Amino acid sequence: MDYSFIFYTVAALLVLTGIAGIILPALPGVPLVFVGLLVAAWTEGFERVGWITLVVLGVLTVISIIIDVISTVIGAKKVGASRLALVGSAVGTVAGLFFMPIGLFVGPFLGALGGEYLHGRKLGQATKVGLGTWLGIVLGVAFKLGLAMTMVAVFAVAWFVN
């Protein structure tokens, strides 16, 4: 019995879940996209998509992880955020999951604003920090979406050219 249809379905579900995970912070977005593409390449015996393409996809995955780690910090540090603002942003992101979809955008901002306010900053500075942190998150998501789409395109080119 040929189980390739099942494996291709799993691969597609991993890629789609990964793309959703780029926006939903509870899921490892781009790494899931990579695993899905790896499963698809494995299913066809690495005949169409070889190790060079997989290395390129792996490098893009590592770049996305680096972007994920530094994007919020850069946005927050640019406006002088405290550690409480960064913690607040993380808490706000998780809390925002319960108020989908708007909570995903408002949660990190409110969390950073609240953390900065608790740190002893005035409301104006706390708002500035909240916006800077939020902007870092949004830019990080945009870059990761771009990387994920690039990964899918690289995979598709390798698949159809070979």
Legacy VTK file of the C-alpha trace (Angstrom):
# vtk DataFile Version 3.0
C-alpha trace
ASCII
DATASET POLYDATA
POINTS 162 float
0.000 0.000 0.000
1.306 3.451 -0.914
1.200 5.785 2.074
2.660 8.786 0.254
-0.707 10.580 0.207
-0.777 10.469 4.010
2.770 11.812 4.277
2.105 14.596 1.776
-1.029 15.511 3.744
0.988 15.620 6.974
3.612 17.755 5.216
0.978 20.206 3.958
-0.631 20.408 7.407
2.752 21.110 9.000
3.456 23.897 6.491
0.014 25.459 7.015
0.295 25.140 10.806
3.739 26.708 10.602
2.428 29.674 8.641
-0.309 30.120 11.251
2.381 29.766 13.920
4.206 32.780 12.571
1.245 34.877 13.671
0.308 32.791 16.732
3.275 33.046 19.101
2.513 29.735 20.833
3.601 27.759 17.755
7.120 27.545 16.288
6.098 28.895 12.873
9.022 28.737 10.476
10.528 25.580 12.032
7.181 23.836 11.410
7.260 25.016 7.791
10.762 23.533 7.491
9.681 20.210 9.004
6.702 20.068 6.633
8.933 20.668 3.625
11.408 18.102 4.934
8.616 15.510 5.262
7.545 16.212 1.667
11.128 15.833 0.421
11.556 12.616 2.417
8.280 11.210 1.103
9.528 11.370 -2.460
12.934 9.979 -1.452
14.820 13.297 -1.832
14.717 12.784 -5.600
13.351 16.242 -6.447
14.466 18.183 -3.392
18.015 17.338 -2.371
20.357 18.250 0.408
21.469 21.589 -1.092
17.896 22.865 -1.120
17.321 21.495 2.383
20.456 23.252 3.661
19.195 26.534 2.167
15.818 25.965 3.843
17.589 25.151 7.128
19.618 28.369 6.964
16.435 30.365 6.330
14.885 28.635 9.357
17.831 29.607 11.564
17.591 33.193 10.292
13.902 33.236 11.255
14.726 32.066 14.781
17.305 34.824 15.121
14.778 37.370 13.860
12.221 36.024 16.316
14.581 36.492 19.248
15.894 39.934 18.398
12.959 41.726 16.740
11.046 42.462 19.943
14.209 43.317 21.852
15.395 45.734 19.166
12.019 47.457 19.048
11.910 47.697 22.815
15.526 48.766 23.314
15.198 51.415 20.610
12.737 53.253 22.864
14.506 52.470 26.147
12.309 49.654 27.455
12.931 48.083 30.840
12.980 44.350 31.564
9.475 44.701 32.990
8.288 46.008 29.634
9.745 42.954 27.877
8.151 40.613 30.418
4.888 42.540 30.097
5.023 42.190 26.327
5.447 38.407 26.628
2.581 38.168 29.134
0.429 40.411 26.931
1.152 38.223 23.923
0.005 35.096 25.746
-3.046 36.860 27.196
-3.848 38.206 23.732
-4.319 34.644 22.496
-7.545 34.498 24.507
-8.923 37.538 22.690
-8.261 36.524 19.105
-7.662 38.034 16.643
-7.366 41.572 17.998
-5.661 40.358 21.159
-2.643 39.277 19.145
-1.989 42.887 18.235
-3.206 44.688 21.335
-1.858 42.224 23.941
1.889 42.813 23.413
1.369 46.578 23.320
-0.687 46.653 26.528
1.694 44.245 28.242
4.755 46.344 27.404
2.940 49.534 28.366
1.866 48.001 31.694
5.336 46.630 32.436
6.958 49.959 31.706
4.375 51.787 33.788
5.050 49.406 36.706
8.741 50.109 36.250
7.933 53.660 37.285
7.795 55.446 33.975
5.197 58.039 33.186
2.309 57.108 30.940
3.755 58.946 27.915
7.081 57.088 28.078
5.302 53.807 28.818
3.111 54.315 25.748
6.168 55.013 23.616
7.795 51.811 24.875
4.594 49.852 24.250
4.451 51.091 20.669
8.140 50.391 20.064
7.821 46.866 21.395
4.676 46.260 19.351
6.358 47.573 16.211
9.279 45.195 16.783
6.873 42.268 17.026
4.958 43.292 13.889
8.150 43.730 11.871
9.413 40.363 13.129
6.185 38.678 12.010
6.424 40.359 8.604
10.026 39.199 8.127
9.175 35.653 9.227
6.208 35.510 6.843
8.507 36.644 4.063
11.055 33.978 4.967
8.373 31.271 5.100
7.049 32.248 1.672
10.618 32.281 0.338
11.138 28.785 1.752
7.990 27.498 0.062
9.071 29.144 -3.211
12.596 27.650 -3.035
11.071 24.243 -2.334
8.595 24.589 -5.211
11.324 25.589 -7.659
13.485 22.642 -6.601
10.471 20.310 -6.804
9.390 21.338 -10.293
12.817 21.876 -11.842
14.064 18.380 -10.946
LINES 1 163
162 0 1 2 3 4 5 6 7 8 9 10 11 12 13 14 15 16 17 18 19 20 21 22 23 24 25 26 27 28 29 30 31 32 33 34 35 36 37 38 39 40 41 42 43 44 45 46 47 48 49 50 51 52 53 54 55 56 57 58 59 60 61 62 63 64 65 66 67 68 69 70 71 72 73 74 75 76 77 78 79 80 81 82 83 84 85 86 87 88 89 90 91 92 93 94 95 96 97 98 99 100 101 102 103 104 105 106 107 108 109 110 111 112 113 114 115 116 117 118 119 120 121 122 123 124 125 126 127 128 129 130 131 132 133 134 135 136 137 138 139 140 141 142 143 144 145 146 147 148 149 150 151 152 153 154 155 156 157 158 159 160 161
